[in-house]
């Protein structure tokens, strides 16, 4: 029946209006502003007029170069050794005021490797911190996406049973999702504390003092891992609920048919459960990937990108650049780069998981 | 091949007793139909035989083995579900071969057996399609194909035709009948449709509220129903029941009458009645004829349904009770016309009031 609410355009627009305004103001407008600002030299507060600078922000962020250097030799032609390693000409001599290599001006060493022989290849980046942030973010995504999805599926399979009190477990697993990520991060900072943290105490107790305390967030070799573990724990409940909804769309008679045909538990999973979860899996993979690329709050609360930039991430850099350094255009450029990365990965995932006819 | 025997089989969910002590013997190669109204426990009983529901008490034997505690796969049964339960992501070929895949059969064996099943069910052309490209009847064929490919001792059908339209249902019913003749396996078939029960079964088990009402060959049940429920459940239109007074008893016969029925002698079929008692006289609509003469029953035409080969007449008897007559020819009755009806007392059944 057509009532006033379904035929009147005005009522419809009035109802949708607030949401449209908010989405336009806080999602659509910033999206286009970011793209526009990334081509300027806009600062958060500046007396100078904004200028169009073309791709300079992107060049600054993404500039990478390699130089292959021969080790230094003394007058006799022997390699100069320093601390047991061959010594190479300093990078600074190339990147600072070197009229022969203007293209390397302002770059810094990111990492180096040697392909056998004495020559060593140095990879230079115009913005080493950003490069580390990109690498850290990719490590985070590559570890979190499969581990979190897998754990969540395992939990969902365990939870999806008719047992007394199963709802208690559902609630427990879902609880971290409900708690704000900032609160969770604060709590985990205490758990990871290098001196008297819960984790160190626990390890100490179960190993009878054999495992010495580790400064989980203060050590560059453990900091990112600690944040990965905590992030997986925090959101696994959310993915579990999505898996669970997928599991419940699978018709119980399919399981009965499989039981009659004598399928083992693994065969049931392989032939009935997993194919039935296909669409859910695509959704979860894309959702986790997008969320993981947005890693920020944990870093901001727990490590601030440190120690030694070992937990820098793309979004943290965008915020740090835009507000910390008041370089709005640089922050915008980072956001646009992140957008392109996430978009292309989602498209690739969609392509790889498409329905093959 | 296997015979199946249920001895005092019961099923309870807590205090709710769903199956209340069922004894059935199904011979090897027999086509047995469980029939009854919804909620009578027929599907539960089938699922207990399949092993999908556990048996609270009693024994279930398949092929002289007690299988109460065996998982479904070890009972040697195959099942066809009402909802087909075919795997949507597999082709028809993969679906039919599913049981063989699970058992780890070689590709050559699978191909040969799938081809044979497809030939029996005439669905060779469907093998490479996906279930979403199939009609309901074709899906049911795939489900049956999956069942026959393993050559089980026992086939279980759980209302397999309920989701099909009427015309297709008749075709598939005949196909299942032919399949039974071809395979010669023991089959148990659950339905609420008495036409399926009557046409397919060697043996019908009529169930009501988790209890067996009567077991027997279709014609046996039709002509000699053991109780009021079976008499009313089988046959369409269903049997008329007239309240009558027993005038007298003479050996195995009782003289009965009421306001619309002239006194008539009918067999008591072993049931006991006392003179003066009120009883129910069961008359199948098909065995009533309109008489030109005085007749045994008297009433007025209330409604006529002409179906061509059959005419169904609703009559309001002189004592105001309704009566349905199904006449095996086309006839016209003016509304309100007085009619006299005749019936063969040998075709009438007398039941005590419940």
Interface residues (C-beta under 8 A of the other chain):
Chain A: X251 X253 X254 X256 X257 X258 X259 X260 X261 X262 X263 X264 X267 X271 X272 X275 X276 X278
Chain B: X50 X51 X52 X71 X72 X73 X74 X77 X78 X79 X81 X83 X85 X86 X87 X88 X89 X90 X98 X99 X101 X102 X103 X146 X150
